Amino acid sequence: MNRRLVAAVRGVVQGVYFRQSTQREAVRLGLVGTVRNQPDGTVLVVAEGDTEALAQLLRWLRRGPERAVVDRVDVEWLESRGGFAGFHIEP
C-alpha cells in the first residue's frame, strides 16, 4: 500500500549533506518525493511509496548522515497523492 510521509527533521541538519544523503536513501528504497531546507533550520521531507520503505526512511531520518545531530522528527502520515517523478532536492 502506498502512503505519503511528511517529516520535519530538527537539529543540526543543514550544512551536513542531509538533503543529498536523504535523496540517496530515498532512491535506494524506491521512494519518490522531495527534500528541502526550511528557513527555520529544519529539513522537510515529503516522500511517497510503499509503507515499509517509508518506515525504513523514517528510521534513517531519525539518525541522519554522519555529521548530522537529529534532535526531533515531526511526522505526519497521509494518503498518497501522486504527482512526483523521482526524488528531488529542492532549494
N, C-alpha and C positions, 0 to 999 in steps of 0.2 A: 504494500500500500504506500502510495506517495503522500508525503506531507511537506509542510514548509516550516523551517526553523528560523526564528529571528532571535539573534543573540547579540547583546551589547556586552562587550568584554571590557572590563575596567581594571586599571592598574598601570604598570609600565608596559604599555602595548603599542606605543608609537615610537618609531625610530629604531626598532629592533627586528625589522623584517617580518613583522607579524602578518601583514597583508599578503606578502609573497608566500610565506610558509602556509598560510591558510588556503590560498589558492592551490598550491601544490597538493595539500592534503585532501581538499575537496575533489580535485580532479582524480586523484588516486582512488577515492571512494565512489567515483561515478556520479557526483552531485553537480547540479547547476546552480547558479546564483551570482551574488556579488559580495564583495568585502570593501569597506571604505572607512577612512578615518573620519571621526566626528569632531566638531570644534571643541567639545568639552573634554577631549583627550581619550575618549573611548574608541573602540573599533566596533563597527556594526557589521554583522554577518547575516545575510539572508540567503538561505540555501534550501533547495528542494530536491527531493529524491526519496529513495527507499528509507523507511523509518529506521531500520537497523543501521544503515550507513549514516544517517543524520545523528543517531545516538553516538556512533563512533566519533564523528566530527565534534560533537559536543564534549565528549571526554577529552579529546585533543585540545579543544579551545580552553578548557579549564587548566591546562598546563601551558600551552603555547610553545613557541620555539625557545631555544636555549637561553637567549638573553632576556626574554620577557619575564615579568613578575605579574601574574594574574591574581588580582585581589577578589574579583567577583565576576560572575557571568549572569546577567539577567536574561531569562529565556521566555520565549512565547512560542507555543506550538499552534499552527494554523493549518487549514486545508490548503493543499497545493493549488496554485492559481495558474501555473504555466507561464509562458512568456519569456523564459530565459533560454538562451542558446549558449551553452558553455558556462564557465565560471570565471568572472572577470573582476579585476581590481579597478575600483573607481577612485578618482582623486579625493 
